[in-house]
Amino acid sequence: MNRIFFAFFFLLISISSEAQIHEFGVFLGGSNFIGDIGPTDYIAPKKPAFGLLYKWNRSPRHTWRFSYMQTRLSSYDEDSDMESRIERDFRFKNDIQEFSAGLEFDFFDFDLHDSQPKFTPYVFTGLSYLRYDSLYFQNGVYKKDSSRGTIAIPMIVGFKGRIFETFVLGFEVGARTTLADDIDGSAPRSSKYSNQKFGNLTSKDWYVFTGITLTYTFGDKPCFCAD
């Protein structure tokens, strides 16, 4: 896994463009799963999550954002408020790695060329590629079938501000809706386990990252003002 971090780091610092400002930093927080096992709370960080971020500020309102995130998703029926799930008493864990790219939109001008304090709420969306283990259940116990990949759509809302001139601190909550339904083992992909499906087969798996971001700004600072 360390090789992924180093490859991501060297790839991003090799990107340069005059009259632009770049950000590189980290995400630290927690994750929770929303699916056919466990509670259905939307924001309930359960397991540690961390990642790397790169941002390329194209204007005071628009930023291209690229990230790598990882966590261990887990959920337990005993934590649910649904009696049927509590009686079933299933549980699972699944390590995931996510690569994302998309556009971040700031509600207020976030011109890092301006020396004045800057704060703004923001939203982000784009496209994510997710690596995970396809699971299935046998005698009430989850088992790993094979490593899989799927597409997810991130929907993030947050608030950020510049601190100490060259750092940007933010807080965000980001839900991801995936094209998979076997992250929790409720709908295994393999036809060998098709008779082991359970839960709502028309609803796909979701997961949420909640936490803080801290990025360091570098590169030539642009002046977005008119000449």
C-alpha positions as CSV (number, residue, x, y, z in Angstrom):
1,M,0.0,0.0,0.0
2,N,2.9,2.3,0.7
3,R,3.9,2.0,-3.0
4,I,0.5,3.5,-4.0
5,F,1.1,6.5,-1.7
6,F,4.6,7.1,-3.1
7,A,3.4,6.7,-6.7
8,F,0.5,9.1,-6.1
9,F,2.8,11.6,-4.5
10,F,5.5,11.7,-7.2
11,L,2.8,11.8,-9.9
12,L,1.2,14.9,-8.4
13,I,4.3,16.9,-7.7
14,S,5.4,16.3,-11.3
15,I,2.4,18.3,-12.5
16,S,3.2,21.9,-13.0
17,S,1.6,24.8,-14.8
18,E,2.5,28.5,-14.8
19,A,0.1,31.0,-13.4
20,Q,-1.7,28.4,-11.4
21,I,-1.6,27.5,-7.7
22,H,-1.6,23.9,-6.5
23,E,-2.6,22.2,-3.3
24,F,-1.3,18.9,-1.9
25,G,-2.4,17.4,1.4
26,V,-4.2,14.8,3.4
27,F,-7.6,13.7,4.5
28,L,-8.1,12.3,8.0
29,G,-11.4,11.1,9.4
30,G,-13.8,8.1,9.5
31,S,-16.1,6.0,7.3
32,N,-19.4,4.3,7.5
33,F,-21.4,1.9,5.3
34,I,-25.0,2.1,4.2
35,G,-26.5,-1.1,2.8
36,D,-28.2,-4.3,3.7
37,I,-26.3,-5.0,6.8
38,G,-26.2,-2.9,10.0
39,P,-27.6,0.6,10.7
40,T,-28.7,3.0,7.9
41,D,-27.4,6.2,9.5
42,Y,-26.0,8.5,6.9
43,I,-23.3,10.2,8.9
44,A,-21.9,7.8,11.5
45,P,-18.1,7.5,11.2
46,K,-17.1,4.0,12.4
47,K,-13.7,3.1,11.1
48,P,-10.6,5.3,10.5
49,A,-10.2,6.6,7.0
50,F,-7.3,8.5,5.4
51,G,-6.1,9.6,2.0
52,L,-4.1,12.0,-0.2
53,L,-5.4,15.0,-2.1
54,Y,-4.2,17.1,-5.0
55,K,-6.0,20.3,-6.1
56,W,-5.4,22.5,-9.2
57,N,-7.1,25.8,-8.7
58,R,-8.3,27.0,-12.1
59,S,-10.2,30.1,-10.8
60,P,-11.4,31.5,-7.5
61,R,-14.5,29.3,-7.8
62,H,-13.4,26.1,-9.7
63,T,-10.8,23.6,-8.7
64,W,-9.8,20.3,-10.3
65,R,-9.4,17.7,-7.5
66,F,-7.8,14.3,-7.5
67,S,-7.6,11.9,-4.5
68,Y,-6.7,8.5,-3.2
69,M,-8.7,7.3,-0.1
70,Q,-8.7,4.1,1.9
71,T,-10.5,2.6,4.8
72,R,-12.0,-0.6,6.2
73,L,-15.8,-0.6,5.8
74,S,-17.7,-2.6,8.4
75,S,-21.2,-2.9,9.7
76,Y,-23.0,-5.0,12.3
77,D,-26.7,-6.0,12.4
78,E,-26.6,-5.7,16.1
79,D,-26.2,-1.9,15.8
80,S,-29.3,-1.6,13.7
81,D,-32.7,-0.3,14.9
82,M,-34.5,-2.8,12.7
83,E,-35.6,-5.9,14.6
84,S,-35.2,-8.2,11.6
85,R,-31.6,-7.3,11.2
86,I,-30.8,-7.6,14.9
87,E,-32.3,-11.2,14.9
88,R,-30.3,-12.0,11.7
89,D,-27.0,-10.8,13.4
90,F,-24.8,-10.6,10.3
91,R,-21.6,-8.6,10.2
92,F,-18.8,-7.9,7.6
93,K,-15.5,-6.1,7.0
94,N,-14.1,-5.0,3.7
95,D,-10.9,-3.0,2.9
96,I,-11.4,-0.5,0.1
97,Q,-9.2,1.8,-2.0
98,E,-10.8,4.7,-3.9
99,F,-9.3,6.9,-6.7
100,S,-11.4,10.0,-7.5
101,A,-11.3,12.9,-10.0
102,G,-13.7,15.7,-10.4
103,L,-14.6,19.4,-9.9
104,E,-14.8,21.3,-6.7
105,F,-17.0,24.4,-6.7
106,D,-16.6,27.2,-4.1
107,F,-19.7,29.2,-3.2
108,F,-17.5,32.3,-2.4
109,D,-14.4,33.5,-4.2
110,F,-11.4,31.6,-2.9
111,D,-8.6,33.6,-4.5
112,L,-5.4,32.4,-2.9
113,H,-3.6,35.4,-4.5
114,D,-5.5,37.7,-2.1
115,S,-3.7,38.1,1.2
116,Q,-7.0,38.6,3.1
117,P,-8.5,35.7,5.1
118,K,-10.5,33.3,2.9
119,F,-13.3,31.0,3.9
120,T,-16.0,29.3,1.8
121,P,-18.4,26.4,1.7
122,Y,-17.9,24.1,-1.3
123,V,-19.3,21.1,-3.1
124,F,-17.5,18.4,-5.1
125,T,-18.5,15.7,-7.5
126,G,-16.9,13.6,-10.2
127,L,-16.1,10.0,-10.7
128,S,-14.5,7.4,-8.4
129,Y,-13.0,4.0,-9.1
130,L,-13.3,1.6,-6.1
131,R,-11.3,-1.6,-5.4
132,Y,-12.8,-4.0,-2.8
133,D,-13.3,-7.7,-2.1
134,S,-16.5,-9.3,-3.4
135,L,-18.2,-11.0,-0.4
136,Y,-20.8,-13.7,0.1
137,F,-22.3,-15.4,3.2
138,Q,-22.1,-19.0,4.1
139,N,-23.9,-20.3,7.3
140,G,-24.2,-16.7,8.5
141,V,-20.4,-15.9,8.1
142,Y,-19.0,-13.6,5.4
143,K,-16.3,-14.9,3.1
144,K,-14.2,-13.4,0.4
145,D,-14.8,-14.4,-3.2
146,S,-12.4,-12.2,-5.3
147,S,-11.0,-8.7,-5.7
148,R,-13.3,-6.5,-7.7
149,G,-13.5,-2.9,-9.1
150,T,-16.5,-0.7,-9.5
151,I,-17.5,2.9,-10.3
152,A,-18.9,5.2,-7.6
153,I,-20.3,8.8,-7.7
154,P,-19.0,11.0,-4.9
155,M,-21.2,13.8,-3.5
156,I,-19.2,16.0,-1.1
157,V,-20.1,19.1,0.9
158,G,-17.6,21.0,3.0
159,F,-16.2,24.2,4.4
160,K,-12.6,25.4,4.1
161,G,-10.4,28.3,5.1
162,R,-6.9,29.4,4.6
163,I,-4.6,29.3,7.6
164,F,-0.9,30.5,8.0
165,E,-0.8,31.8,4.4
166,T,0.1,28.5,2.7
167,F,-2.2,26.0,4.3
168,V,-5.9,25.3,3.7
169,L,-8.0,23.5,6.4
170,G,-11.3,22.0,5.6
171,F,-14.1,19.8,7.0
172,E,-16.2,17.7,4.7
173,V,-18.8,15.0,4.5
174,G,-18.9,12.9,1.3
175,A,-21.4,10.2,0.3
176,R,-20.6,7.7,-2.5
177,T,-23.2,5.7,-4.3
178,T,-21.6,2.7,-6.0
179,L,-22.6,0.4,-8.9
180,A,-22.0,-2.6,-6.6
181,D,-24.2,-4.6,-4.2
182,D,-21.7,-7.1,-3.0
183,I,-19.4,-5.0,-0.8
184,D,-21.4,-6.3,2.2
185,G,-22.0,-9.7,0.7
186,S,-25.7,-9.3,0.3
187,A,-25.7,-9.8,-3.5
188,P,-22.6,-11.8,-4.6
189,R,-21.6,-11.4,-8.2
190,S,-20.5,-14.9,-8.8
191,S,-23.3,-17.2,-10.1
192,K,-22.0,-19.9,-7.7
193,Y,-23.6,-17.9,-4.8
194,S,-26.7,-16.5,-6.5
195,N,-28.9,-18.4,-4.1
196,Q,-27.3,-16.7,-1.2
197,K,-28.6,-13.2,-2.0
198,F,-30.7,-11.3,0.5
199,G,-31.8,-7.7,1.3
200,N,-33.0,-5.1,-1.1
201,L,-31.6,-6.2,-4.5
202,T,-32.7,-3.0,-6.2
203,S,-30.6,-0.7,-4.0
204,K,-26.8,-0.5,-4.4
205,D,-24.2,-0.1,-1.7
206,W,-23.3,3.4,-0.3
207,Y,-20.5,4.6,1.9
208,V,-19.6,7.9,3.5
209,F,-16.3,9.6,4.4
210,T,-16.4,12.3,7.2
211,G,-13.3,14.2,8.2
212,I,-10.9,17.1,7.8
213,T,-8.6,18.0,5.0
214,L,-5.3,19.9,5.3
215,T,-3.5,21.0,2.1
216,Y,-0.3,22.9,1.4
217,T,-0.4,25.5,-1.4
218,F,2.5,25.8,-3.8
219,G,3.3,27.0,-7.3
220,D,3.0,30.4,-8.9
221,K,0.1,32.3,-7.4
222,P,-2.3,33.5,-10.1
223,C,-3.9,36.9,-10.2
224,F,-7.5,36.4,-11.2
225,C,-8.2,40.1,-11.1
226,A,-8.6,42.2,-14.3
227,D,-5.6,44.1,-15.6
